Amino acid sequence: MKKIDLFLFDLDGTLADTGRDIAAAVNYALGALNLRPLAPERILTYVGDGVGELIRRCLGPENEGIFDEVLFVFKEYYDRHLLDTTVLYPGVRESLAAFRNKRKAVLSNKGHHFVLKVLAGLGIRDFFDAVIGGDVFPYKKPDPRVVLPLLDRWGAPPDRTVMVGDGRNDILLAKETGILSCAFLNGLTRREDLLALGPDYTCEDMGELTRIFC
């Protein structure tokens, strides 16, 4: 088992299965502007770089002119429906409880307000020492500046800090920062894409973290 002082967690597709609510909000926003809905599977391939990029990718360049309107509708709808079907992945609560004496933070490219609301709604906000959403800084994952202040604040050595996530940005962030990475292979990103990045560790279930790290 690897000794870890600081755990960093992604949210969407890692701690929580948020995909259905995200896709429903996107399609609601598209419909409100008289655009055809997209397959949820396609929408979820666009998740990971923040809500602005999500909406921009769903619209395509031909609909860029209504970006602001669609984004506004998405945010309004998602704020009311972000917990309709969203649930924790199996093993999440148990692993967080097992690491109760470790520093833990959530690093997400999702809007900070939404991140806090999901964590609170799922009853896990109090597990974390820090929560950083995608609009807290003018930069997002995989920019190392998201992580470096946390390492400094808590004196956490890079080789005893791990980023746990299901997205490419999570693995790239770890590589850019010099910390460890653990890819969750059953989230929103295709496992083949994650494995191609060469993460330091992988897990099929979030409950496995207690068998990998201590």
Backbone as a chain_set.jsonl record, in Angstrom:
{"seq": "MKKIDLFLFDLDGTLADTGRDIAAAVNYALGALNLRPLAPERILTYVGDGVGELIRRCLGPENEGIFDEVLFVFKEYYDRHLLDTTVLYPGVRESLAAFRNKRKAVLSNKGHHFVLKVLAGLGIRDFFDAVIGGDVFPYKKPDPRVVLPLLDRWGAPPDRTVMVGDGRNDILLAKETGILSCAFLNGLTRREDLLALGPDYTCEDMGELTRIFC", "coords": {"N": [[0.836, -1.202, 0.0], [0.412, 2.257, -0.712], [1.63, 5.086, 0.931], [-0.21, 7.96, 1.607], [-0.616, 11.449, 1.945], [-2.252, 13.515, 1.078], [-5.28, 13.556, -0.539], [-6.744, 14.134, -3.642], [-9.713, 14.709, -5.306], [-11.66, 14.282, -8.227], [-14.969, 15.288, -9.287], [-17.424, 14.888, -11.07], [-18.272, 11.859, -12.458], [-16.46, 10.556, -10.905], [-16.526, 10.823, -7.94], [-19.277, 11.077, -7.96], [-22.051, 9.907, -9.86], [-23.028, 11.742, -12.184], [-23.895, 12.04, -14.74], [-26.449, 11.637, -16.084], [-28.079, 13.728, -15.198], [-26.657, 15.96, -16.072], [-26.742, 15.604, -18.873], [-29.506, 15.718, -19.28], [-30.025, 18.365, -18.591], [-28.58, 19.75, -20.532], [-29.958, 18.982, -22.873], [-32.458, 20.031, -22.306], [-31.88, 22.759, -22.378], [-31.055, 23.041, -25.045], [-33.449, 22.39, -26.338], [-35.039, 24.499, -25.477], [-34.153, 26.536, -27.051], [-34.998, 25.752, -29.478], [-33.491, 23.737, -30.693], [-32.355, 20.523, -31.796], [-32.325, 17.644, -29.676], [-29.429, 15.975, -28.26], [-27.803, 12.77, -28.251], [-27.463, 11.33, -25.057], [-25.063, 9.944, -24.554], [-23.284, 11.083, -26.333], [-23.205, 13.733, -25.421], [-21.937, 13.398, -22.964], [-19.353, 12.833, -23.68], [-18.302, 15.278, -24.0], [-17.888, 16.367, -21.554], [-15.85, 17.711, -18.924], [-14.184, 19.912, -19.225], [-15.335, 22.103, -18.102], [-18.441, 23.985, -17.861], [-18.884, 25.897, -19.854], [-17.335, 25.071, -22.082], [-18.558, 22.624, -22.462], [-21.192, 23.332, -23.317], [-20.531, 24.8, -25.615], [-19.366, 22.844, -27.247], [-21.529, 21.137, -27.58], [-23.236, 22.755, -29.02], [-21.832, 23.33, -31.382], [-19.988, 24.997, -34.036], [-21.757, 26.242, -35.76], [-23.851, 27.196, -34.295], [-22.919, 29.078, -32.581], [-23.706, 31.676, -32.131], [-25.858, 31.709, -30.373], [-24.866, 30.963, -27.995], [-24.609, 32.213, -25.386], [-27.285, 32.405, -24.557], [-28.128, 29.717, -24.454], [-26.335, 28.716, -22.569], [-27.137, 30.164, -20.305], [-29.763, 29.175, -19.901], [-29.187, 26.488, -19.48], [-27.71, 26.607, -17.029], [-29.639, 27.659, -15.275], [-31.599, 25.648, -15.316], [-30.123, 23.337, -14.612], [-29.298, 23.978, -12.037], [-31.59, 23.59, -10.583], [-32.098, 20.932, -10.924], [-29.942, 19.242, -10.447], [-29.647, 17.135, -8.748], [-31.473, 15.239, -9.384], [-31.183, 12.601, -10.416], [-28.634, 12.005, -9.705], [-26.139, 10.199, -7.993], [-23.926, 8.865, -5.458], [-21.01, 7.03, -6.388], [-20.552, 3.493, -5.88], [-18.847, 2.63, -2.9], [-17.675, 5.085, -2.417], [-18.414, 6.7, -0.129], [-17.558, 5.044, 1.932], [-14.799, 4.871, 1.48], [-14.012, 7.555, 1.791], [-14.634, 7.884, 4.478], [-12.853, 6.061, 5.592], [-10.474, 7.343, 5.129], [-10.531, 9.457, 6.885], [-8.755, 10.812, 8.506], [-6.962, 11.94, 6.83], [-5.81, 14.621, 4.691], [-8.082, 16.011, 2.387], [-9.372, 16.986, -0.772], [-11.599, 18.426, -3.182], [-11.284, 18.764, -6.602], [-12.537, 20.251, -9.296], [-13.636, 20.936, -12.63], [-16.129, 21.831, -12.938], [-18.608, 24.357, -12.276], [-18.147, 26.224, -9.275], [-20.296, 26.723, -7.49], [-22.147, 24.748, -8.26], [-20.667, 22.448, -7.672], [-20.411, 22.575, -4.846], [-23.106, 22.369, -4.184], [-23.834, 19.813, -5.111], [-22.111, 18.177, -3.569], [-23.023, 18.79, -0.973], [-25.707, 17.993, -1.194], [-25.434, 15.267, -1.516], [-24.418, 14.584, 0.861], [-21.666, 14.599, 1.568], [-20.004, 16.759, 1.847], [-18.645, 17.546, 4.207], [-16.5, 15.876, 4.433], [-14.317, 16.974, 3.222], [-11.43, 19.07, 3.16], [-10.988, 21.178, 1.494], [-12.577, 22.695, -1.316], [-12.573, 23.14, -4.718], [-13.876, 24.658, -7.39], [-14.426, 25.024, -10.967], [-14.5, 27.732, -11.614], [-13.174, 29.165, -9.7], [-10.52, 29.923, -9.967], [-8.739, 31.684, -12.619], [-7.919, 29.69, -14.244], [-7.98, 26.19, -15.068], [-8.09, 22.625, -14.28], [-6.025, 20.895, -16.588], [-4.09, 22.591, -15.383], [-1.267, 23.172, -13.419], [-1.355, 25.11, -11.435], [-3.7, 24.92, -10.086], [-3.335, 23.001, -8.175], [-0.884, 23.421, -6.804], [-1.042, 25.464, -4.725], [-2.377, 24.029, -2.71], [-0.612, 21.989, -2.053], [1.416, 23.529, -0.961], [0.05, 24.744, 1.173], [-0.525, 22.66, 2.945], [1.859, 21.348, 3.166], [2.309, 19.024, 1.715], [4.061, 16.374, 0.312], [4.788, 15.847, -3.164], [5.063, 13.14, -3.921], [3.475, 11.901, -2.14], [0.971, 12.609, -2.592], [-2.111, 12.246, -4.237], [-4.042, 12.342, -7.209], [-7.274, 11.515, -7.838], [-9.314, 10.445, -10.343], [-11.639, 10.359, -13.144], [-11.156, 11.472, -15.547], [-9.369, 12.724, -18.459], [-8.104, 15.148, -17.911], [-7.568, 14.917, -15.212], [-5.555, 12.99, -14.987], [-3.605, 14.17, -16.573], [-3.187, 16.524, -15.124], [-1.979, 15.511, -12.81], [0.41, 14.53, -13.9], [1.539, 16.892, -14.883], [1.978, 18.25, -12.542], [3.539, 16.624, -11.004], [2.582, 14.913, -9.121], [1.004, 11.887, -7.859], [-1.197, 9.749, -9.793], [-4.47, 8.361, -9.98], [-6.527, 6.513, -11.853], [-9.95, 6.301, -12.25], [-11.763, 3.848, -13.643], [-14.372, 3.397, -14.396], [-15.964, 5.604, -14.878], [-16.974, 8.567, -16.563], [-15.299, 8.794, -18.746], [-13.837, 7.013, -21.464], [-12.243, 3.971, -20.714], [-10.064, 3.129, -22.206], [-8.96, 5.485, -23.152], [-8.056, 6.658, -20.815], [-6.195, 4.765, -19.846], [-4.311, 4.924, -21.826], [-2.919, 7.171, -21.148], [-1.252, 6.434, -19.164], [-1.639, 6.199, -16.202], [-0.572, 6.252, -12.724], [-1.824, 4.55, -10.934], [-4.755, 2.454, -11.015], [-8.316, 2.018, -10.655], [-11.244, 0.023, -10.401], [-13.408, 0.289, -8.874], [-14.491, 2.597, -6.436], [-14.2, 1.814, -3.874], [-11.89, 0.349, -3.832], [-9.814, 2.015, -3.241], [-9.008, 1.976, -0.571], [-7.514, -0.274, -0.439], [-5.38, 0.24, -1.965], [-4.149, 2.567, -1.093], [-2.88, 4.16, 1.875]], "CA": [[0.0, 0.0, 0.0], [1.154, 3.506, -0.84], [1.31, 6.09, 1.954], [-0.685, 9.21, 1.018], [-0.955, 12.511, 2.891], [-3.273, 14.39, 0.509], [-6.101, 12.988, -1.605], [-7.472, 15.088, -4.479], [-10.755, 13.969, -6.017], [-12.571, 14.859, -9.208], [-16.371, 15.074, -8.877], [-18.267, 14.244, -12.085], [-17.734, 10.609, -12.973], [-15.493, 9.985, -9.964], [-17.263, 10.682, -6.69], [-20.72, 10.997, -8.204], [-22.567, 9.592, -11.191], [-23.813, 12.947, -12.487], [-24.068, 12.126, -16.183], [-27.826, 11.752, -16.576], [-28.596, 15.07, -14.912], [-25.965, 16.896, -16.975], [-27.28, 15.421, -20.225], [-30.888, 16.201, -19.292], [-29.992, 19.827, -18.561], [-28.131, 20.19, -21.856], [-31.036, 18.813, -23.847], [-33.495, 21.008, -21.987], [-31.422, 24.06, -22.879], [-31.116, 23.0, -26.508], [-34.854, 22.441, -26.726], [-35.575, 25.835, -25.202], [-33.745, 27.388, -28.173], [-35.502, 25.083, -30.681], [-32.477, 22.874, -31.284], [-32.623, 19.105, -31.59], [-31.546, 17.055, -28.581], [-28.308, 15.107, -28.594], [-27.754, 11.528, -27.479], [-26.728, 11.537, -23.809], [-23.708, 9.398, -24.656], [-22.472, 12.074, -27.029], [-23.034, 14.876, -24.523], [-20.989, 13.088, -21.896], [-17.979, 12.883, -24.206], [-17.897, 16.68, -23.972], [-17.73, 16.783, -20.159], [-14.502, 17.652, -18.366], [-13.463, 21.175, -19.338], [-16.185, 23.184, -17.624], [-19.752, 24.055, -18.498], [-18.808, 26.693, -21.075], [-16.867, 24.216, -23.174], [-19.599, 21.616, -22.687], [-22.249, 23.91, -24.145], [-19.957, 25.168, -26.909], [-19.194, 21.62, -28.028], [-22.855, 20.63, -27.932], [-23.825, 23.642, -30.032], [-21.096, 23.341, -32.644], [-19.691, 26.356, -34.501], [-22.879, 26.818, -36.509], [-24.805, 27.799, -33.356], [-22.156, 29.875, -31.621], [-24.396, 32.943, -31.885], [-26.814, 31.614, -29.274], [-24.144, 30.341, -26.874], [-24.933, 32.828, -24.1], [-28.655, 32.055, -24.187], [-28.18, 28.299, -24.098], [-25.605, 28.577, -21.314], [-27.984, 30.698, -19.234], [-30.863, 28.235, -19.659], [-28.592, 25.291, -18.879], [-27.38, 26.854, -15.625], [-30.871, 27.819, -14.519], [-32.254, 24.347, -15.201], [-29.265, 22.392, -13.885], [-29.292, 24.361, -10.63], [-32.797, 23.051, -9.956], [-32.267, 19.498, -11.198], [-28.649, 18.549, -10.448], [-29.695, 15.949, -7.888], [-32.631, 14.415, -9.756], [-30.775, 11.187, -10.516], [-27.226, 11.898, -9.318], [-25.858, 9.392, -6.802], [-22.529, 8.515, -5.246], [-20.579, 5.721, -6.862], [-20.332, 2.534, -4.789], [-17.555, 2.664, -2.22], [-17.169, 6.443, -2.189], [-18.578, 7.129, 1.258], [-16.745, 4.182, 2.779], [-13.393, 5.258, 1.32], [-13.824, 8.864, 2.42], [-14.637, 7.677, 5.923], [-11.618, 5.362, 5.956], [-9.386, 8.324, 5.069], [-11.014, 10.632, 7.621], [-7.624, 11.518, 9.121], [-6.114, 12.445, 5.749], [-6.279, 15.807, 3.981], [-8.803, 15.67, 1.163], [-9.932, 18.138, -1.482], [-12.262, 18.189, -4.468], [-10.849, 19.638, -7.687], [-13.46, 20.02, -10.41], [-13.798, 22.023, -13.601], [-17.53, 22.242, -12.831], [-18.78, 25.591, -11.532], [-17.985, 26.033, -7.83], [-21.628, 26.671, -6.874], [-22.723, 23.428, -8.528], [-19.882, 21.454, -6.935], [-20.821, 22.624, -3.441], [-24.49, 21.915, -4.062], [-23.838, 18.356, -5.273], [-21.474, 17.575, -2.394], [-23.932, 18.934, 0.172], [-26.895, 17.183, -1.433], [-25.085, 13.856, -1.364], [-24.0, 14.385, 2.244], [-20.235, 14.314, 1.725], [-19.216, 17.996, 1.88], [-17.823, 17.668, 5.406], [-15.31, 15.032, 4.341], [-13.241, 17.643, 2.485], [-10.789, 20.258, 3.726], [-11.065, 22.248, 0.497], [-13.339, 22.417, -2.533], [-12.198, 24.116, -5.738], [-14.604, 24.514, -8.638], [-13.744, 25.475, -12.169], [-14.481, 29.18, -11.768], [-12.491, 29.78, -8.562], [-9.33, 30.546, -10.538], [-8.863, 31.913, -14.064], [-7.374, 28.519, -14.931], [-8.644, 24.949, -14.663], [-7.339, 21.399, -14.573], [-4.863, 20.322, -15.905], [-3.093, 23.593, -15.019], [-0.705, 22.86, -12.095], [-1.649, 26.162, -10.452], [-4.866, 24.511, -9.298], [-2.898, 22.09, -7.113], [0.302, 23.862, -6.067], [-1.344, 26.117, -3.443], [-2.766, 23.036, -1.715], [0.626, 21.339, -1.606], [2.103, 24.49, -0.09], [-0.737, 24.995, 2.387], [-0.475, 21.536, 3.869], [3.176, 20.736, 3.163], [2.167, 17.654, 1.209], [5.036, 16.02, -0.727], [4.147, 15.349, -4.392], [5.041, 11.679, -4.009], [2.495, 11.392, -1.189], [-0.28, 13.257, -2.98], [-2.682, 11.533, -5.386], [-5.248, 12.842, -7.876], [-8.158, 10.415, -8.208], [-10.305, 10.968, -11.264], [-12.026, 9.549, -14.304], [-10.984, 12.266, -16.758], [-8.023, 12.968, -18.989], [-7.508, 16.281, -17.219], [-7.096, 14.489, -13.895], [-4.27, 12.316, -15.163], [-2.668, 15.17, -17.085], [-2.865, 17.404, -14.009], [-0.999, 14.816, -11.964], [1.693, 14.487, -14.602], [2.069, 18.257, -14.966], [2.314, 18.72, -11.204], [4.498, 15.723, -10.382], [1.945, 14.102, -8.087], [0.541, 10.586, -8.33], [-2.53, 9.714, -10.393], [-5.233, 7.118, -9.906], [-7.631, 6.61, -12.809], [-11.171, 5.53, -12.017], [-12.016, 3.357, -15.002], [-15.8, 3.192, -14.65], [-16.635, 6.894, -14.84], [-17.53, 9.093, -17.811], [-14.312, 8.727, -19.823], [-13.506, 5.647, -21.894], [-11.065, 3.465, -20.015], [-8.927, 3.059, -23.123], [-8.353, 6.816, -23.211], [-7.345, 6.874, -19.557], [-5.05, 3.867, -19.777], [-3.295, 5.398, -22.784], [-2.155, 8.24, -20.508], [-0.3, 5.846, -18.226], [-1.78, 6.595, -14.796], [0.242, 5.484, -11.78], [-2.69, 3.528, -10.362], [-6.112, 2.407, -11.564], [-9.287, 1.289, -9.84], [-12.524, -0.275, -11.037], [-14.42, 0.622, -7.868], [-13.893, 3.554, -5.522], [-13.874, 1.106, -2.633], [-10.547, -0.207, -3.935], [-8.803, 2.973, -2.78], [-8.504, 1.61, 0.752], [-6.589, -1.385, -0.612], [-4.234, 0.754, -2.721], [-3.517, 3.664, -0.376], [-3.04, 4.209, 3.321]], "C": [[0.872, 1.254, 0.0], [0.684, 4.511, 0.204], [0.966, 7.413, 1.276], [-1.034, 10.199, 2.129], [-2.117, 13.375, 2.409], [-3.966, 13.698, -0.66], [-6.836, 14.12, -2.322], [-8.463, 14.298, -5.325], [-11.432, 14.853, -7.059], [-13.999, 14.591, -8.709], [-17.157, 14.275, -9.908], [-17.606, 12.981, -12.615], [-16.711, 9.958, -12.081], [-16.149, 9.749, -8.607], [-18.737, 10.409, -6.951], [-21.03, 10.699, -9.664], [-23.553, 10.696, -11.573], [-24.275, 13.014, -13.939], [-25.482, 12.34, -16.668], [-28.401, 13.146, -16.341], [-27.934, 16.127, -15.787], [-26.571, 16.818, -18.365], [-28.707, 15.954, -20.317], [-30.931, 17.724, -19.326], [-29.539, 20.394, -19.905], [-29.278, 20.101, -22.848], [-32.224, 19.73, -23.557], [-33.133, 22.375, -22.564], [-31.458, 24.116, -24.401], [-32.558, 23.123, -26.987], [-35.482, 23.81, -26.528], [-35.238, 26.817, -26.311], [-34.075, 26.722, -29.508], [-34.428, 24.305, -31.431], [-32.789, 21.422, -30.948], [-31.77, 18.567, -30.448], [-30.413, 16.183, -29.113], [-28.388, 13.829, -27.761], [-26.955, 11.775, -26.202], [-25.28, 11.048, -23.871], [-22.765, 10.385, -25.347], [-22.19, 13.27, -26.132], [-21.944, 14.596, -23.506], [-19.557, 13.004, -22.386], [-17.432, 14.303, -24.186], [-17.657, 17.203, -22.558], [-16.263, 16.758, -19.766], [-13.748, 18.958, -18.372], [-14.298, 22.368, -18.894], [-17.45, 23.311, -18.451], [-19.724, 24.865, -19.794], [-18.391, 25.858, -22.272], [-17.88, 23.122, -23.487], [-20.664, 22.155, -23.626], [-21.72, 24.257, -25.531], [-19.805, 23.938, -27.812], [-20.542, 21.045, -28.464], [-23.506, 21.464, -29.028], [-23.153, 23.495, -31.385], [-20.917, 24.769, -33.131], [-20.864, 27.027, -35.205], [-23.9, 27.512, -35.593], [-24.123, 28.67, -32.303], [-22.891, 31.16, -31.231], [-25.399, 32.901, -30.746], [-26.18, 30.979, -28.027], [-24.589, 30.903, -25.526], [-26.329, 32.447, -23.63], [-28.761, 30.601, -23.727], [-27.466, 28.068, -22.765], [-26.45, 29.048, -20.133], [-29.1, 29.708, -18.887], [-30.327, 26.971, -18.994], [-28.356, 25.505, -17.381], [-28.622, 26.972, -14.762], [-31.547, 26.47, -14.276], [-31.432, 23.39, -14.337], [-29.254, 22.705, -12.39], [-30.485, 23.778, -9.882], [-32.883, 21.524, -10.037], [-30.977, 18.688, -11.076], [-28.589, 17.333, -9.534], [-30.878, 15.044, -8.21], [-32.275, 12.931, -9.771], [-29.344, 10.958, -10.062], [-27.071, 11.138, -8.004], [-24.354, 9.217, -6.657], [-22.223, 7.174, -5.906], [-20.386, 4.787, -5.665], [-18.924, 2.683, -4.206], [-17.029, 4.039, -1.892], [-17.241, 6.821, -0.716], [-17.677, 6.329, 2.196], [-15.265, 4.564, 2.693], [-13.112, 6.608, 1.965], [-13.78, 8.731, 3.936], [-13.353, 7.004, 6.383], [-10.426, 6.31, 5.975], [-9.736, 9.594, 5.841], [-9.873, 11.444, 8.229], [-6.629, 12.054, 8.094], [-6.681, 13.758, 5.213], [-6.936, 15.382, 2.678], [-9.381, 16.93, 0.544], [-10.615, 17.662, -2.751], [-11.748, 19.227, -5.454], [-11.698, 19.316, -8.906], [-13.446, 21.208, -11.355], [-15.251, 22.48, -13.69], [-17.596, 23.54, -12.026], [-18.81, 25.346, -10.027], [-19.337, 25.895, -7.119], [-22.253, 25.29, -7.06], [-21.99, 22.339, -7.745], [-20.327, 21.409, -5.477], [-22.227, 22.065, -3.251], [-24.594, 20.4, -4.199], [-23.248, 17.681, -4.04], [-22.393, 17.636, -1.18], [-25.15, 18.036, 0.019], [-26.66, 15.694, -1.248], [-24.532, 13.544, 0.03], [-22.528, 14.104, 2.458], [-19.377, 15.582, 1.807], [-18.236, 18.029, 3.046], [-16.602, 16.758, 5.41], [-14.095, 15.818, 3.835], [-12.747, 18.916, 3.177], [-10.855, 21.437, 2.779], [-11.872, 21.758, -0.691], [-13.017, 23.526, -3.528], [-12.946, 23.796, -7.024], [-13.886, 25.205, -9.786], [-13.698, 26.969, -12.372], [-13.858, 29.899, -10.573], [-11.247, 30.534, -9.027], [-9.574, 30.846, -12.018], [-8.27, 30.774, -14.891], [-8.02, 27.282, -14.322], [-7.671, 23.78, -14.801], [-7.181, 21.267, -16.082], [-3.764, 21.325, -15.542], [-2.576, 23.314, -13.606], [-1.044, 23.889, -11.032], [-2.905, 25.881, -9.644], [-4.43, 23.743, -8.051], [-1.806, 22.682, -6.227], [-0.01, 24.593, -4.765], [-1.734, 25.133, -2.335], [-1.548, 22.3, -1.176], [1.371, 22.245, -0.635], [1.369, 24.654, 1.234], [-0.548, 23.894, 3.413], [0.882, 20.831, 3.899], [3.159, 19.301, 2.677], [3.211, 17.372, 0.135], [4.32, 15.498, -1.977], [4.049, 13.834, -4.452], [4.137, 11.047, -2.952], [1.165, 12.128, -1.358], [-0.823, 12.543, -4.214], [-3.941, 12.239, -5.882], [-6.053, 11.647, -8.348], [-9.234, 10.965, -9.127], [-10.55, 10.065, -12.44], [-11.755, 10.274, -15.613], [-9.535, 12.415, -17.201], [-7.339, 14.102, -18.229], [-6.969, 15.92, -15.847], [-5.714, 13.842, -13.995], [-3.218, 13.306, -15.656], [-2.252, 16.146, -15.989], [-1.798, 16.778, -13.12], [0.376, 14.809, -12.619], [2.337, 15.869, -14.649], [2.592, 18.738, -13.61], [3.354, 17.853, -10.52], [3.934, 14.936, -9.215], [1.52, 12.768, -8.689], [-0.858, 10.692, -8.92], [-3.153, 8.342, -10.192], [-6.46, 7.279, -10.784], [-8.779, 5.699, -12.392], [-11.727, 5.142, -13.377], [-13.49, 3.157, -15.336], [-16.591, 4.48, -14.525], [-17.157, 7.291, -16.207], [-16.592, 8.962, -19.002], [-14.012, 7.274, -20.186], [-12.215, 5.189, -21.239], [-9.843, 3.404, -20.92], [-8.194, 4.394, -23.195], [-7.556, 7.113, -21.948], [-6.08, 6.018, -19.481], [-3.928, 4.307, -20.711], [-2.428, 6.495, -22.193], [-1.176, 7.72, -19.467], [-0.448, 6.306, -16.792], [-0.945, 5.713, -13.879], [-0.535, 4.327, -11.176], [-4.028, 3.56, -11.096], [-7.015, 1.712, -10.559], [-10.57, 1.127, -10.633], [-13.687, 0.159, -10.147], [-13.755, 1.558, -6.867], [-13.554, 2.926, -4.17], [-12.476, 0.504, -2.647], [-9.48, 0.735, -3.382], [-8.203, 2.576, -1.442], [-7.559, 0.413, 0.685], [-5.317, -0.947, -1.355], [-3.423, 1.741, -1.891], [-3.773, 3.555, 1.127], [-2.53, 5.548, 3.853]], "O": [[1.928, 1.296, 0.631], [-0.514, 4.757, 0.345], [1.744, 7.929, 0.474], [-1.664, 9.837, 3.123], [-2.879, 13.905, 3.217], [-3.328, 13.308, -1.638], [-7.472, 14.96, -1.685], [-8.088, 13.328, -5.983], [-11.735, 16.018, -6.803], [-14.207, 13.768, -7.818], [-17.518, 13.124, -9.662], [-16.503, 13.033, -13.159], [-16.143, 8.924, -12.435], [-16.308, 8.606, -8.18], [-19.366, 9.613, -6.254], [-20.355, 11.181, -10.574], [-24.753, 10.593, -11.318], [-24.973, 13.952, -14.322], [-25.706, 13.142, -17.575], [-29.121, 13.679, -17.185], [-28.585, 17.087, -16.198], [-26.88, 17.845, -18.971], [-29.078, 16.572, -21.315], [-31.773, 18.309, -20.007], [-30.064, 21.41, -20.36], [-29.536, 21.052, -23.585], [-32.918, 20.155, -24.481], [-33.968, 23.056, -23.158], [-31.85, 25.131, -24.977], [-32.851, 23.865, -27.924], [-36.341, 24.233, -27.302], [-35.939, 27.811, -26.501], [-33.509, 27.076, -30.543], [-34.453, 24.225, -32.66], [-33.415, 21.135, -29.928], [-30.625, 18.984, -30.273], [-30.438, 15.722, -30.254], [-28.982, 13.825, -26.683], [-25.878, 12.369, -26.258], [-24.382, 11.671, -23.303], [-21.594, 10.499, -24.984], [-21.063, 13.765, -26.088], [-21.12, 15.463, -23.218], [-18.629, 13.096, -21.583], [-16.228, 14.507, -24.338], [-17.266, 18.357, -22.383], [-15.511, 15.893, -20.215], [-12.784, 19.124, -17.624], [-14.01, 23.507, -19.262], [-17.533, 22.822, -19.578], [-20.459, 24.555, -20.731], [-19.004, 25.923, -23.337], [-18.043, 22.735, -24.644], [-21.004, 21.511, -24.619], [-22.408, 24.026, -26.526], [-20.09, 24.004, -29.008], [-20.679, 20.531, -29.574], [-24.239, 20.938, -29.865], [-23.818, 23.531, -32.42], [-21.629, 25.665, -32.678], [-20.948, 28.255, -35.238], [-24.712, 28.313, -36.056], [-24.702, 28.957, -31.255], [-22.713, 31.668, -30.124], [-25.759, 33.946, -30.204], [-26.882, 30.52, -27.125], [-24.912, 30.138, -24.617], [-26.539, 32.194, -22.444], [-29.411, 30.304, -22.725], [-27.947, 27.304, -21.928], [-26.473, 28.403, -19.084], [-29.349, 29.436, -17.712], [-30.935, 26.446, -18.061], [-28.757, 24.677, -16.562], [-28.662, 26.45, -13.648], [-32.007, 26.186, -13.17], [-31.963, 22.722, -13.45], [-29.205, 21.791, -11.568], [-30.4, 23.505, -8.685], [-33.652, 20.901, -9.304], [-30.921, 17.555, -11.555], [-27.608, 16.589, -9.54], [-31.245, 14.185, -7.409], [-32.991, 12.109, -9.201], [-28.886, 9.815, -10.038], [-27.779, 11.399, -7.031], [-23.602, 9.397, -7.615], [-23.081, 6.293, -5.97], [-20.089, 5.245, -4.561], [-17.947, 2.842, -4.937], [-16.043, 4.167, -1.167], [-16.238, 7.218, -0.124], [-17.105, 6.876, 3.139], [-14.562, 4.58, 3.703], [-12.082, 6.783, 2.617], [-12.98, 9.39, 4.6], [-12.822, 7.334, 7.443], [-9.481, 6.114, 6.739], [-9.284, 10.683, 5.485], [-10.02, 12.648, 8.442], [-5.571, 12.565, 8.461], [-7.889, 13.984, 5.272], [-6.432, 14.518, 1.959], [-9.825, 17.833, 1.253], [-10.257, 16.63, -3.319], [-11.775, 20.425, -5.175], [-11.588, 18.232, -9.479], [-13.264, 22.349, -10.93], [-15.568, 23.411, -14.431], [-16.732, 23.793, -11.186], [-19.421, 24.386, -9.558], [-19.496, 25.043, -6.245], [-22.822, 24.731, -6.123], [-22.615, 21.419, -7.219], [-20.588, 20.335, -4.936], [-22.5, 21.37, -2.273], [-25.364, 19.767, -3.476], [-23.82, 16.722, -3.523], [-22.53, 16.656, -0.447], [-25.579, 17.393, 0.977], [-27.566, 14.951, -0.872], [-24.22, 12.396, 0.342], [-22.164, 13.44, 3.429], [-18.149, 15.49, 1.833], [-17.107, 18.494, 2.888], [-15.758, 16.859, 6.301], [-12.961, 15.369, 4.003], [-13.526, 19.713, 3.699], [-10.784, 22.586, 3.217], [-11.858, 20.575, -1.03], [-13.168, 24.708, -3.22], [-12.68, 22.782, -7.67], [-12.874, 25.879, -9.596], [-12.94, 27.45, -13.214], [-13.998, 31.115, -10.445], [-10.956, 31.632, -8.552], [-10.517, 30.317, -12.606], [-8.138, 30.894, -16.109], [-8.539, 27.32, -13.206], [-6.582, 23.919, -15.358], [-8.147, 21.512, -16.804], [-2.606, 20.931, -15.408], [-3.377, 23.229, -12.676], [-1.023, 23.574, -9.843], [-3.15, 26.533, -8.629], [-5.073, 23.824, -7.004], [-1.809, 22.461, -5.016], [0.687, 24.375, -3.774], [-1.455, 25.375, -1.161], [-1.464, 22.02, 0.019], [1.891, 21.789, 0.384], [1.994, 24.698, 2.294], [-0.425, 24.162, 4.609], [1.037, 19.822, 4.587], [3.909, 18.46, 3.173], [3.241, 18.076, -0.875], [3.333, 14.772, -1.853], [3.072, 13.294, -4.971], [4.033, 9.823, -2.864], [0.364, 12.253, -0.432], [-0.066, 12.263, -5.143], [-4.785, 12.671, -5.098], [-5.578, 10.854, -9.161], [-9.988, 11.856, -8.736], [-9.789, 9.136, -12.71], [-12.084, 9.759, -16.682], [-8.605, 12.251, -16.412], [-6.145, 14.031, -17.936], [-6.022, 16.543, -15.367], [-4.825, 14.116, -13.188], [-2.073, 13.278, -15.205], [-1.092, 16.552, -15.929], [-0.835, 17.437, -12.728], [1.386, 15.055, -11.96], [3.549, 15.996, -14.473], [3.529, 19.533, -13.542], [3.988, 18.288, -9.559], [4.676, 14.362, -8.419], [1.663, 12.55, -9.892], [-1.613, 11.607, -8.592], [-2.477, 7.314, -10.227], [-7.336, 8.092, -10.489], [-8.606, 4.494, -12.207], [-12.115, 6.002, -14.167], [-13.817, 2.782, -16.462], [-17.752, 4.463, -14.117], [-17.714, 6.466, -16.931], [-17.039, 9.013, -20.149], [-13.942, 6.41, -19.312], [-11.223, 5.917, -21.209], [-8.717, 3.603, -20.463], [-6.967, 4.437, -23.286], [-6.503, 7.748, -22.007], [-5.018, 6.505, -19.092], [-2.749, 4.094, -20.429], [-1.32, 6.733, -22.674], [-0.36, 8.48, -18.946], [0.529, 6.766, -16.202], [-0.645, 4.567, -14.213], [0.019, 3.255, -10.935], [-4.387, 4.561, -11.715], [-6.56, 0.928, -9.726], [-10.934, 1.987, -11.435], [-14.805, 0.367, -10.619], [-12.602, 1.351, -6.487], [-12.726, 3.444, -3.422], [-11.931, 0.181, -1.591], [-8.366, 0.303, -3.085], [-7.02, 2.811, -1.198], [-6.871, 0.12, 1.662], [-4.315, -1.663, -1.372], [-2.194, 1.77, -1.957], [-4.744, 2.945, 1.574], [-2.577, 5.791, 5.059]]}, "num_chains": 1, "name": "protein.A"}
